[in-house]
């Protein structure tokens, strides 16, 4: 029996742990195969639970005909013992069935969460190009729960179907006409009710899509709540959320109406079947074709067979919902990894980093800053340096209002666009990347090796819930001294101070208890603590005040001394401390030098950095000149800056 939670060991072609995402049906069958032992145990326990119940009316009938009517105490005692035995078997197997089915439910539900987490971690930024955030969250949570219901109803259905077959055999042995009624009516009821399953599936799909959109909207609002309050926009977004919430409610009511109709039809048809069976049984007794005990048996089965039929109806609804969830799931888990498999290469982090598209050449060990009047150009450069695919192209959202043929046409169009995007990404990922480190193109290197060598920290980085220690050192690799050094270099000591418990202080999800500047400095701390050979920072001080920015600008060069660092910024406070500044215009490097040199000679640089102000006068006193790269690197580590002693971490 598979232990809980399930282990996701690999995601390689041919592995049994790779989900079968070729179709919704294949994915559901894969879920069943992943816990074959639990499913077999569940079906066996379900069968042992249902069969005693199915045999009880037959035992009662035999006891009446063989013991009570003829007055035979021995037969009465025998059938009483048989009834006691099957009652004990049914009760104990019911306990075991509940235990197994809950375990199976948890394996399916949380296994889905782990699969989505594993896939998201592998794809990284590619995942957001394939599915909205709300869709991924819904697949991980709500759909995982639905698959738990799926494996439960499958095992329960098996037990009820076998019990139904056993009852049909018993009834056929007693009366062929009544046995045929029992055997044929239930499939007929399922066929009649199946006409209602298609609109039920469409309504549930519509509700599912609207709920995913609502989840995405809620995620965006929470992430930008502080900014929305600052500009007075929370009312507008709140109204939009309320409208979407009402649309979800309306879709839920519609889906619930169809589910109630299916349930009502099931109850009605089951009741009609019960009445018909009773009428036929009473007439058979009147004609002398049945004994009193056999009539009791038929009466018992007339009541018992309502349960299997209702389970069939419930299974039809649950399986329909599972197909809806499976179609959404394969859209997330079926996204192929565009990165080709490569053999590890020798990457020299102390070599020159070159971007062919922009002409940027980053000398090893220096603090290089890139200035651009168009932030998208510098962000695109950072993506190339870190080997990230461009994020402009995404799969269009589903048309949740479409039904019938329009819905199928919309789904086919989304799949066509998704396939085109996947092919485009695969082509981009396999061709030469155009970024070389020491003469080696990054396309020739496994992506994991690139990530270990080049770390990109941008404004979209998140702070997760947990302790301050886990936020700064998520992999548990740092000593306390190293963590404190990174915290100080990012001027984030106040984050440590405001958290009760220091390093063990707990942060809220997305760092909601922190200001925007504190969150940004905590992200910078995490990036610095990783101690990557090549670090790329995108606007690391855009949310901090001038005094804090000056402190970071002063401490950053010393902390990264001797390692290659690239910063995308237009802040004069940071640029003043750069070893080399490169100016981007139209996505190309048009000038490079120190901040002082470019401010003196380049009009475009002054417009971007100094906002059209005159360039500062060149200092005449040698002591007023900023240190050169060689002089800056010669400054010993132990010399503190002016704020070095303000905070001492215990």
Secondary structure as UniProt FT lines:
FT   TURN            13..14
FT   TURN            16..17
FT   HELIX           24..34
FT   HELIX           36..63
FT   HELIX           64..68
FT   TURN            69..71
FT   HELIX           73..123
FT   HELIX           124..126
FT   HELIX           127..130
FT   HELIX           133..140
FT   HELIX           142..174
FT   HELIX           176..194
FT   TURN            195..196
FT   HELIX           197..223
FT   HELIX           225..231
FT   HELIX           234..286
FT   TURN            287..288
FT   HELIX           292..333
FT   TURN            349..350
FT   STRAND          353..355
FT   TURN            356..359
FT   STRAND          360..362
FT   TURN            364..365
FT   STRAND          367..372
FT   HELIX           375..385
FT   TURN            386..387
FT   TURN            400..401
FT   HELIX           404..430
FT   STRAND          435..437
FT   TURN            438..439
FT   STRAND          440..441
FT   HELIX           442..444
FT   HELIX           447..453
FT   STRAND          454..457
FT   TURN            459..460
FT   STRAND          466..467
FT   HELIX           468..472
FT   TURN            474..475
FT   HELIX           480..489
FT   TURN            490..491
FT   HELIX           493..498
FT   TURN            500..501
FT   HELIX           502..504
FT   STRAND          506..507
FT   HELIX           509..511
FT   TURN            512..513
FT   HELIX           516..529
FT   TURN            530..531
FT   STRAND          534..538
FT   TURN            540..543
FT   HELIX           546..559
FT   TURN            560..562
FT   STRAND          564..568
FT   HELIX           572..575
FT   TURN            576..577
FT   STRAND          580..585
FT   TURN            586..587
FT   STRAND          588..593
FT   HELIX           595..601
FT   HELIX           603..609
FT   TURN            611..612
FT   HELIX           622..624
FT   HELIX           629..634
FT   TURN            637..638
FT   TURN            642..645
//
